[in-house]
């Protein structure tokens, strides 16, 4: 992504990754018969669970799931980002990631990282990552 002007950042702090998936580049035909292309990417999800007291007096748990997409330029980069995220999850590390404005999509909060896969890998070779408490 090339910014014309970069006036703000939104940082998302991730303390627990619940799932990770990668995808290859490709295309599909949408319902309006348009060919849509998509690139390589790694997606991961995290969730918050909150308790609320319902109108009936019973406690309910509400899951809020966020899905983050990190765009990648090729298959090798996609594999490296996937491996790095799996290492972060395995080690219980906390990290911050700059993101675009979140949106609700199919019952999820979805966001795209403002970092490319290459930028992500560079950031995490330099950034100090802390353990989740």
PALUMTOR-613391 format. One record per atom (N, C-alpha, C, CB): residue in one letter; x, y, z; atom name. Coordinates in nm, 2 decimals. Each point is the difference from the previous one (the first is absolute). Glycine has a CB too. Example, Ala and Ser with C-alpha at 12.3 -4.5 7.8 and 13.67 -1.06 7.14 Angstrom:
2
A  1.32  -0.57  0.78  N
A  -0.09  0.12  0.00  CA
A  0.09  0.12  0.00  C
A  -0.19  -0.12  0.12  CB
S  0.15  0.23  -0.19  N
S  0.09  0.11  0.00  CA
S  -0.08  0.11  0.08  C
S  0.12  -0.06  -0.22  CB
! end
This chain:
133
X  0.08  -0.12  0.00  N
X  -0.08  0.12  0.00  CA
X  0.09  0.12  0.00  C
X  -0.19  -0.12  0.12  CB
X  0.16  0.22  -0.20  N
X  0.07  0.12  -0.01  CA
X  -0.09  0.12  0.06  C
X  0.14  -0.08  -0.20  CB
X  -0.10  0.13  0.31  N
X  -0.08  0.11  0.05  CA
X  0.03  0.13  -0.08  C
X  0.01  -0.11  0.23  CB
X  -0.11  0.19  -0.25  N
X  0.02  0.13  -0.06  CA
X  0.03  0.10  0.11  C
X  -0.16  -0.05  -0.18  CB
X  0.09  0.03  0.29  N
X  0.03  0.07  0.13  CA
X  -0.03  -0.10  0.11  C
X  -0.05  0.23  -0.10  CB
X  0.14  -0.23  0.20  N
X  -0.01  -0.10  0.11  CA
X  -0.01  0.09  0.13  C
X  0.13  -0.19  -0.12  CB
X  -0.26  0.22  0.16  N
X  -0.02  0.09  0.11  CA
X  -0.04  -0.07  0.13  C
X  -0.07  0.16  -0.16  CB
X  0.05  -0.29  0.17  N
X  -0.03  -0.07  0.12  CA
X  0.03  -0.15  -0.01  C
X  -0.18  0.17  0.05  CB
X  0.19  -0.23  0.06  N
X  0.01  -0.15  0.01  CA
X  -0.10  -0.05  0.10  C
X  0.25  0.01  -0.06  CB
X  -0.30  -0.13  0.04  N
X  -0.07  -0.07  0.10  CA
X  0.08  -0.12  0.03  C
X  -0.23  0.08  -0.08  CB
X  0.27  -0.10  0.21  N
X  0.07  -0.11  0.04  CA
X  -0.09  -0.10  0.07  C
X  0.21  0.14  0.02  CB
X  -0.20  -0.26  -0.06  N
X  -0.08  -0.11  0.06  CA
X  0.10  -0.08  0.08  C
X  -0.18  -0.01  -0.19  CB
X  0.15  -0.01  0.32  N
X  0.09  -0.09  0.08  CA
X  -0.07  -0.14  0.01  C
X  0.09  0.20  0.13  CB
X  -0.01  -0.29  -0.17  N
X  -0.05  -0.14  0.00  CA
X  0.07  -0.08  0.11  C
X  -0.04  0.01  -0.25  CB
X  -0.03  -0.06  0.34  N
X  0.06  -0.08  0.11  CA
X  -0.03  -0.15  -0.01  C
X  -0.03  0.20  0.14  CB
X  -0.06  -0.24  -0.23  N
X  -0.02  -0.14  -0.03  CA
X  -0.06  -0.02  -0.14  C
X  -0.04  -0.04  0.25  CB
X  0.10  -0.05  -0.32  N
X  -0.05  -0.04  -0.13  CA
X  -0.08  -0.13  0.01  C
X  0.20  0.12  -0.12  CB
X  -0.32  -0.12  0.07  N
X  -0.08  -0.12  0.01  CA
X  0.01  -0.09  -0.13  C
X  -0.16  0.13  0.15  CB
X  0.18  -0.07  -0.27  N
X  0.01  -0.08  -0.12  CA
X  0.08  0.08  -0.10  C
X  -0.22  -0.12  0.04  CB
X  0.29  0.04  -0.13  N
X  0.08  0.06  -0.11  CA
X  -0.03  -0.08  -0.12  C
X  0.18  0.07  0.16  CB
X  -0.19  0.00  -0.27  N
X  -0.02  -0.06  -0.13  CA
X  0.07  0.08  -0.11  C
X  -0.22  -0.10  0.07  CB
X  0.27  0.04  -0.17  N
X  0.07  0.06  -0.11  CA
X  -0.08  -0.03  -0.13  C
X  0.23  -0.01  0.12  CB
X  -0.21  0.10  -0.22  N
X  -0.07  -0.02  -0.13  CA
X  0.10  0.04  -0.11  C
X  -0.23  0.03  0.10  CB
X  0.21  -0.10  -0.22  N
X  0.07  0.03  -0.12  CA
X  -0.07  0.11  -0.07  C
X  0.09  -0.24  -0.02  CB
X  -0.02  0.29  -0.08  N
X  -0.07  0.10  -0.09  CA
X  -0.09  -0.08  -0.10  C
X  0.20  0.16  0.02  CB
X  -0.30  -0.09  -0.07  N
X  -0.09  -0.06  -0.09  CA
X  -0.11  0.09  -0.04  C
X  0.05  -0.21  0.10  CB
X  -0.16  0.16  -0.16  N
X  -0.11  0.08  -0.04  CA
X  -0.13  -0.08  0.01  C
X  0.15  0.13  -0.15  CB
X  -0.26  -0.06  0.15  N
X  -0.13  -0.07  0.01  CA
X  -0.10  0.09  -0.08  C
X  0.05  -0.11  0.22  CB
X  -0.16  0.05  -0.26  N
X  -0.11  0.07  -0.06  CA
X  -0.11  0.03  0.10  C
X  0.05  -0.11  -0.22  CB
X  -0.07  0.24  0.24  N
X  -0.10  0.04  0.10  CA
X  -0.14  -0.02  -0.05  C
X  0.16  0.17  0.09  CB
X  -0.26  -0.15  0.00  N
X  -0.14  -0.02  -0.03  CA
X  -0.05  0.09  -0.12  C
X  -0.04  -0.07  0.24  CB
X  0.11  0.19  -0.26  N
X  -0.03  0.08  -0.11  CA
X  0.08  -0.02  -0.12  C
X  -0.06  0.17  0.16  CB
X  0.12  -0.30  -0.17  N
X  0.08  -0.04  -0.11  CA
X  0.12  0.08  -0.03  C
X  -0.20  -0.09  -0.10  CB
X  0.26  0.15  0.20  N
X  0.12  0.08  -0.01  CA
X  0.12  -0.09  0.05  C
X  -0.12  0.22  0.03  CB
X  0.23  -0.22  -0.10  N
X  0.12  -0.07  0.05  CA
X  0.07  0.08  0.10  C
X  0.02  -0.12  -0.22  CB
X  0.00  0.06  0.34  N
X  0.06  0.07  0.11  CA
X  0.13  -0.07  0.03  C
X  -0.22  0.08  0.10  CB
X  0.33  0.00  -0.09  N
X  0.13  -0.06  0.03  CA
X  0.03  0.03  0.15  C
X  0.08  0.04  -0.24  CB
X  0.00  -0.13  0.29  N
X  0.05  0.02  0.14  CA
X  0.14  -0.05  0.01  C
X  -0.23  -0.03  0.09  CB
X  0.30  0.09  0.00  N
X  0.15  -0.03  0.01  CA
X  0.03  -0.10  0.12  C
X  0.04  0.22  -0.10  CB
X  0.08  -0.25  0.11  N
X  0.05  -0.08  0.11  CA
X  -0.03  0.07  0.13  C
X  0.18  -0.11  -0.15  CB
X  -0.21  0.04  0.26  N
X  -0.02  0.06  0.12  CA
X  0.00  -0.10  0.12  C
X  -0.14  0.18  -0.11  CB
X  0.17  -0.14  0.22  N
X  -0.02  -0.08  0.13  CA
X  -0.10  0.07  0.08  C
X  0.24  -0.08  -0.01  CB
X  -0.34  0.00  0.06  N
X  -0.10  0.06  0.09  CA
X  0.01  -0.07  0.13  C
X  -0.16  0.04  -0.19  CB
X  0.13  0.04  0.30  N
X  0.00  -0.06  0.13  CA
X  -0.12  0.06  0.08  C
X  0.25  -0.05  0.00  CB
X  -0.29  -0.03  0.09  N
X  -0.12  0.05  0.09  CA
X  0.04  0.01  0.14  C
X  -0.16  -0.10  -0.16  CB
X  0.10  0.19  0.23  N
X  0.01  0.01  0.15  CA
X  -0.14  0.03  0.05  C
X  0.25  0.08  -0.01  CB
X  -0.27  -0.11  0.13  N
X  -0.14  0.03  0.06  CA
X  0.01  0.05  0.14  C
X  -0.09  -0.17  -0.16  CB
X  -0.01  0.25  0.19  N
X  -0.03  0.04  0.14  CA
X  -0.13  -0.06  0.04  C
X  0.13  0.22  -0.02  CB
X  -0.13  -0.27  0.14  N
X  -0.13  -0.05  0.06  CA
X  -0.03  0.08  0.12  C
X  0.05  -0.24  -0.08  CB
X  -0.17  0.30  0.07  N
X  -0.05  0.08  0.12  CA
X  -0.13  -0.06  0.05  C
X  0.10  0.21  -0.10  CB
X  -0.12  -0.18  0.23  N
X  -0.12  -0.05  0.07  CA
X  -0.10  0.12  0.01  C
X  0.13  -0.18  0.13  CB
X  -0.25  0.16  -0.16  N
X  -0.11  0.10  0.03  CA
X  -0.12  -0.07  0.06  C
X  0.08  0.13  -0.20  CB
X  -0.14  -0.06  0.28  N
X  -0.13  -0.04  0.07  CA
X  -0.11  0.03  -0.10  C
X  0.09  0.03  0.24  CB
X  -0.16  -0.13  -0.28  N
X  -0.12  0.02  -0.10  CA
X  -0.12  0.05  0.08  C
X  0.09  -0.18  -0.15  CB
X  -0.19  0.22  0.07  N
X  -0.13  0.05  0.05  CA
X  -0.06  -0.11  0.09  C
X  -0.03  0.15  -0.20  CB
X  0.06  -0.27  0.17  N
X  -0.06  -0.11  0.08  CA
X  0.08  -0.03  0.13  C
X  -0.09  -0.10  -0.21  CB
X  0.20  0.18  0.24  N
X  0.07  -0.02  0.12  CA
X  0.11  -0.11  -0.01  C
X  -0.20  0.07  0.12  CB
X  0.21  -0.14  -0.23  N
X  0.11  -0.10  -0.02  CA
X  0.12  0.07  -0.07  C
X  -0.18  -0.18  -0.02  CB
X  0.30  0.12  0.06  N
X  0.12  0.05  -0.05  CA
X  0.03  -0.06  -0.14  C
X  0.09  0.03  0.23  CB
X  -0.06  0.05  -0.32  N
X  0.03  -0.05  -0.14  CA
X  0.14  0.04  -0.04  C
X  -0.24  0.02  -0.06  CB
X  0.30  -0.10  -0.02  N
X  0.13  0.03  -0.05  CA
X  -0.01  0.05  -0.15  C
X  0.11  -0.18  0.16  CB
X  -0.04  0.29  -0.19  N
X  -0.01  0.06  -0.13  CA
X  0.14  -0.02  -0.06  C
X  -0.19  0.16  0.07  CB
X  0.20  -0.22  -0.18  N
X  0.13  -0.01  -0.07  CA
X  0.01  0.11  -0.11  C
X  0.01  -0.26  0.04  CB
X  0.10  0.33  -0.03  N
X  0.03  0.10  -0.11  CA
X  0.12  -0.05  -0.07  C
X  -0.10  0.20  0.13  CB
X  0.09  -0.23  -0.26  N
X  0.11  -0.06  -0.07  CA
X  0.05  0.10  -0.10  C
X  -0.09  -0.23  0.02  CB
X  0.22  0.25  -0.03  N
X  0.07  0.08  -0.09  CA
X  0.08  -0.08  -0.10  C
X  0.00  0.20  0.16  CB
X  -0.01  -0.18  -0.29  N
X  0.08  -0.07  -0.09  CA
X  0.09  0.10  -0.07  C
X  -0.18  -0.17  -0.04  CB
X  0.31  0.15  0.04  N
X  0.10  0.09  -0.05  CA
X  0.07  -0.07  -0.12  C
X  0.04  0.10  0.23  CB
X  -0.03  -0.02  -0.34  N
X  0.06  -0.05  -0.12  CA
X  0.13  0.08  -0.03  C
X  -0.23  -0.06  -0.10  CB
X  0.34  -0.02  0.08  N
X  0.13  0.06  -0.04  CA
X  0.02  -0.04  -0.14  C
X  0.09  -0.02  0.24  CB
X  -0.09  0.12  -0.33  N
X  0.02  -0.03  -0.14  CA
X  0.15  -0.03  -0.03  C
X  -0.19  0.15  -0.06  CB
X  0.21  -0.25  -0.03  N
X  0.13  -0.04  -0.03  CA
X  0.03  0.00  -0.15  C
X  0.00  -0.15  0.20  CB
X  0.12  0.16  -0.24  N
X  0.03  0.01  -0.15  CA
X  0.02  -0.13  -0.07  C
X  0.10  0.22  0.06  CB
X  -0.07  -0.33  0.01  N
X  0.02  -0.12  -0.07  CA
X  -0.01  -0.12  0.10  C
X  0.15  0.11  -0.16  CB
X  -0.14  -0.23  0.11  N
X  -0.02  -0.12  0.09  CA
X  0.11  -0.01  0.11  C
X  -0.11  -0.11  -0.20  CB
X  0.23  0.14  0.16  N
X  0.11  -0.01  0.10  CA
X  -0.02  0.09  0.12  C
X  0.16  -0.07  -0.18  CB
X  -0.20  0.20  0.15  N
X  -0.03  0.09  0.10  CA
X  -0.12  -0.04  0.09  C
X  0.10  0.18  -0.15  CB
X  -0.20  -0.23  0.08  N
X  -0.12  -0.05  0.07  CA
X  0.04  -0.11  0.11  C
X  -0.14  0.06  -0.20  CB
X  0.22  -0.15  0.15  N
X  0.05  -0.11  0.09  CA
X  0.08  0.06  0.12  C
X  0.00  -0.16  -0.19  CB
X  0.08  0.26  0.17  N
X  0.08  0.05  0.11  CA
X  -0.09  0.08  0.10  C
X  0.20  0.02  -0.16  CB
X  -0.29  0.05  0.11  N
X  -0.09  0.08  0.09  CA
X  -0.09  -0.11  0.08  C
X  -0.01  0.20  -0.16  CB
X  -0.04  -0.30  0.09  N
X  -0.07  -0.10  0.07  CA
X  0.08  -0.07  0.11  C
X  -0.13  -0.04  -0.21  CB
X  0.25  0.01  0.18  N
X  0.09  -0.07  0.10  CA
X  0.03  0.10  0.12  C
X  0.11  -0.14  -0.19  CB
X  -0.09  0.27  0.16  N
X  0.03  0.09  0.11  CA
X  -0.12  0.02  0.09  C
X  0.16  0.12  -0.15  CB
X  -0.28  -0.12  0.09  N
X  -0.12  0.01  0.09  CA
X  -0.02  -0.12  0.08  C
X  -0.11  0.14  -0.17  CB
X  0.14  -0.26  0.11  N
X  -0.01  -0.12  0.08  CA
X  0.10  -0.01  0.11  C
X  -0.08  -0.12  -0.20  CB
X  0.20  0.18  0.18  N
X  0.10  0.00  0.11  CA
X  -0.04  0.10  0.11  C
X  0.18  -0.05  -0.17  CB
X  -0.24  0.16  0.13  N
X  -0.05  0.10  0.10  CA
X  -0.11  -0.06  0.08  C
X  0.05  0.19  -0.16  CB
X  -0.14  -0.27  0.10  N
X  -0.11  -0.06  0.07  CA
X  0.06  -0.11  0.09  C
X  -0.16  0.04  -0.19  CB
X  0.25  -0.12  0.15  N
X  0.05  -0.11  0.08  CA
X  0.08  0.06  0.12  C
X  0.02  -0.14  -0.21  CB
X  0.04  0.25  0.19  N
X  0.08  0.06  0.11  CA
X  -0.08  0.09  0.09  C
X  0.20  -0.01  -0.14  CB
X  -0.33  0.03  0.11  N
X  -0.09  0.09  0.08  CA
X  0.05  0.14  0.00  C
X  -0.05  -0.20  0.14  CB
X  0.09  0.25  -0.25  N
X  0.06  0.14  -0.01  CA
X  -0.12  0.10  -0.03  C
X  0.23  -0.09  -0.07  CB
X  -0.21  0.21  0.11  N
X  -0.09  0.11  -0.02  CA
X  0.07  0.09  -0.10  C
X  -0.11  -0.01  0.23  CB
X  0.04  0.06  -0.33  N
X  0.06  0.09  -0.10  CA
X  -0.11  0.11  -0.05  C
X  0.16  -0.18  -0.07  CB
X  -0.10  0.28  0.02  N
X  -0.09  0.11  -0.06  CA
X  0.02  0.00  -0.15  C
X  0.02  0.14  0.21  CB
X  -0.13  -0.11  -0.28  N
X  -0.01  0.00  -0.14  CA
X  -0.08  0.12  -0.05  C
X  0.03  -0.25  -0.01  CB
X  0.03  0.33  -0.08  N
X  -0.08  0.11  -0.06  CA
X  -0.10  -0.05  -0.09  C
X  0.20  0.15  0.02  CB
X  -0.32  -0.10  -0.01  N
X  -0.12  -0.05  -0.08  CA
X  -0.07  0.11  -0.07  C
X  -0.02  -0.20  0.15  CB
X  -0.06  0.17  -0.25  N
X  -0.09  0.09  -0.06  CA
X  -0.13  0.01  0.09  C
X  0.09  -0.05  -0.24  CB
X  -0.18  0.13  0.20  N
X  -0.13  0.02  0.08  CA
X  -0.08  -0.14  0.00  C
X  0.00  0.25  -0.06  CB
X  -0.03  -0.30  0.17  N
X  -0.08  -0.12  0.01  CA
X  -0.14  0.01  -0.06  C
X  0.13  -0.06  0.21  CB
X  -0.18  -0.05  -0.26  N
X  -0.14  0.00  -0.05  CA
X  -0.07  -0.13  0.04  C
X  0.07  0.15  -0.19  CB
X  -0.20  -0.15  0.20  N
X  -0.07  -0.12  0.04  CA
X  -0.03  -0.07  -0.14  C
X  -0.10  0.10  0.21  CB
X  0.12  -0.23  -0.21  N
X  -0.01  -0.08  -0.12  CA
X  -0.04  -0.14  0.04  C
X  0.17  0.14  -0.13  CB
X  -0.29  -0.19  0.09  N
X  -0.05  -0.14  0.03  CA
X  0.01  -0.03  0.14  C
X  0.08  -0.07  -0.23  CB
X  -0.11  0.16  0.32  N
X  0.00  -0.03  0.14  CA
X  0.14  0.01  0.07  C
X  -0.19  -0.14  -0.04  CB
X  0.29  0.18  -0.04  N
X  0.14  0.02  0.05  CA
X  0.03  0.14  0.00  C
X  0.07  -0.23  -0.08  CB
X  0.03  0.27  0.15  N
X  0.07  0.13  -0.02  CA
X  0.12  -0.04  -0.08  C
X  -0.08  0.11  0.22  CB
X  0.09  -0.05  -0.34  N
X  0.11  -0.03  -0.09  CA
X  0.09  0.12  -0.02  C
X  -0.14  -0.17  -0.11  CB
X  0.27  0.15  0.11  N
X  0.09  0.11  -0.02  CA
X  0.11  -0.05  -0.09  C
X  -0.05  0.11  0.22  CB
X  0.12  -0.01  -0.29  N
X  0.11  -0.04  -0.08  CA
X  0.12  0.07  0.06  C
X  -0.14  -0.02  -0.21  CB
X  0.25  -0.05  0.22  N
X  0.12  0.06  0.05  CA
X  0.05  0.11  -0.09  C
X  0.06  -0.22  0.12  CB
X  -0.01  0.33  -0.07  N
X  0.06  0.10  -0.09  CA
X  0.14  -0.03  -0.03  C
X  -0.15  0.17  0.09  CB
X  0.20  -0.29  -0.04  N
X  0.13  -0.05  -0.04  CA
X  -0.02  -0.11  -0.10  C
X  0.09  0.06  0.23  CB
X  0.01  -0.07  -0.32  N
X  0.01  -0.11  -0.09  CA
X  0.06  -0.12  0.08  C
X  0.01  0.15  -0.21  CB
X  -0.01  -0.27  0.15  N
X  0.07  -0.11  0.06  CA
X  0.15  0.03  0.03  C
X  -0.17  -0.15  -0.11  CB
X  0.23  0.21  0.01  N
X  0.14  0.03  0.01  CA
X  0.02  0.10  0.11  C
X  0.04  -0.04  -0.24  CB
X  -0.12  0.15  0.25  N
X  0.01  0.09  0.11  CA
X  -0.03  -0.06  0.14  C
X  -0.07  0.18  -0.16  CB
X  -0.02  -0.27  0.16  N
X  -0.03  -0.08  0.13  CA
X  0.12  -0.07  0.04  C
X  -0.24  -0.02  -0.07  CB
X  0.30  -0.06  -0.02  N
X  0.12  -0.08  0.04  CA
X  0.12  0.09  0.05  C
X  -0.07  -0.17  -0.17  CB
X  0.08  0.29  0.10  N
X  0.11  0.09  0.04  CA
X  -0.03  0.06  0.14  C
X  0.04  0.05  -0.25  CB
X  -0.16  -0.01  0.27  N
X  -0.04  0.06  0.13  CA
X  0.03  -0.10  0.11  C
X  -0.18  0.13  -0.11  CB
X  0.14  -0.26  0.09  N
X  0.02  -0.10  0.11  CA
X  0.14  -0.05  0.01  C
X  -0.23  -0.06  -0.03  CB
X  0.32  0.10  -0.06  N
X  0.14  -0.03  0.02  CA
X  0.06  0.11  0.09  C
X  0.01  -0.13  -0.22  CB
X  -0.08  0.25  0.22  N
X  0.05  0.11  0.08  CA
X  -0.07  0.03  0.13  C
X  0.07  0.10  -0.22  CB
X  -0.20  -0.13  0.22  N
X  -0.09  0.03  0.11  CA
X  0.02  -0.10  0.12  C
X  -0.17  0.10  -0.16  CB
X  0.17  -0.05  0.28  N
X  0.00  -0.08  0.12  CA
X  -0.14  -0.05  0.02  C
X  0.20  0.13  0.10  CB
X  -0.22  -0.26  -0.09  N
X  -0.13  -0.06  0.02  CA
X  0.00  -0.04  0.15  C
X  -0.03  -0.07  -0.25  CB
X  -0.08  0.09  0.32  N
X  -0.01  -0.04  0.14  CA
X  -0.09  -0.12  0.01  C
X  0.04  0.24  0.07  CB
X  -0.02  -0.31  0.04  N
X  -0.09  -0.11  0.03  CA
X  -0.13  0.04  0.06  C
X  0.20  -0.14  0.05  CB
X  -0.30  0.07  -0.09  N
X  -0.14  0.03  0.06  CA
X  0.00  -0.03  0.15  C
X  -0.11  -0.05  -0.22  CB
X  0.04  0.14  0.29  N
X  0.00  -0.03  0.15  CA
X  -0.12  -0.07  0.04  C
X  0.12  0.21  0.03  CB
! end
